[in-house]
Amino acid sequence: MNISIILAHPTPGSFNQAIAAKAAETLHQCGHHVVPHDLCREGFEPLLTSGEIARDAKLDEVVAAHCREIAAADGIIVVHPNWWAMPPAVLKGWLDRVLRPEVAYRFVAGKSQGLLRAKMALVFNTSNTPLELERKLYDDPLETLWKKCVFPLCGVPCERHLFSVVITSSAEQRVAWLDEVAQLVRKHFPENNQGKWARHNT
């Protein structure tokens, strides 16, 4: 299987980097082909310009390559921190520019049709706000973004996991979290394509 990993964190050595590396390592162990992107390190330009909005717009080579890769992905893993209850700007720009109409979705008679072939999306978030407080104060907006907006529109089932509180976590806690990442990756992208897969369309 082709699995795309999209990482959005600017700091080398961050826990987000460790999550992405553990996911890639586990996928390789399961025999999958990994297409990794560290958006900050690659300098992905997040700004969607007016000339790029039209469905038939001519895309620059970088965006066009991302579009081809995500369209061909059998699975997607997204890794990013919670910044002001949103993804980092580089990831929001990636969504704007890459998950385009006629690449990720289309509207037919006023209804959305997901176009991505991926059978599962895993989203790993880090936060310095406890989950209970995030839900109580802010209604966990990242849950809404990924599980009710982005991936349902593209026709892909999504599972999201939050690791918190990172800033005060111990080395032992981070090792345990990375073990959880590996278990979840193996669960959803099992070795030899075994496991239960379902195509989901909205």
VENVEN-V224391 format. One record per pair of residues at least 6 apart in sequence whose C-alpha atoms are under 6 Angstrom apart, sorted by sequence separation. I is the first residue (numbers start at 0). J is the second residue. D is the distance in Angstrom with one decimal. If there is no record, write none. Layout:
[[I	J	D] [I	J	D]]
This chain:
[[105	111	5.7] [106	112	6.0] [133	139	5.4] [105	112	5.3] [104	112	5.5] [104	113	4.4] [104	114	4.8] [103	114	4.9] [146	157	5.8] [103	115	5.2] [3	33	6.0] [9	39	5.3] [0	31	5.0] [1	32	4.8] [2	33	5.0] [3	34	4.7] [4	35	4.6] [5	36	5.1] [6	37	4.8] [7	38	5.6] [66	97	5.3] [0	32	5.9] [1	33	5.9] [3	35	5.8] [129	163	5.8] [129	164	5.9] [119	155	5.8] [121	157	5.9] [123	159	5.9] [125	161	5.7] [127	163	5.7] [118	155	5.9] [119	156	5.2] [120	157	4.6] [121	158	5.1] [122	159	4.5] [123	160	5.0] [124	161	4.7] [125	162	4.8] [126	163	5.1] [127	164	4.5] [115	153	5.8] [119	157	5.9] [121	159	5.8] [125	163	6.0] [126	164	5.9] [127	165	5.6] [113	152	5.6] [114	153	5.8] [113	153	3.9] [113	154	3.9] [74	117	4.6] [45	89	5.1] [73	117	4.0] [74	118	5.8] [76	120	5.6] [78	122	5.9] [80	124	5.2] [155	199	5.7] [70	115	5.5] [72	117	5.5] [73	118	5.9] [74	119	5.2] [75	120	4.6] [76	121	4.7] [77	122	4.7] [78	123	4.8] [79	124	5.2] [80	125	4.6] [81	126	5.3] [154	199	5.5] [46	92	5.8] [74	120	5.9] [76	122	5.8] [78	124	6.0] [154	200	4.3] [45	92	3.8] [154	201	5.8] [45	93	5.8] [47	96	5.9] [104	153	5.2] [103	153	5.2] [2	72	5.5] [1	72	5.1] [2	73	5.8] [6	77	6.0] [1	73	5.3] [2	74	4.7] [3	75	4.9] [4	76	4.7] [5	77	4.8] [6	78	4.8] [7	79	5.0] [0	73	5.8] [2	75	5.6] [4	77	5.9] [118	198	5.7] [7	90	5.9] [113	200	5.9] [25	181	5.9] [29	190	4.3]]
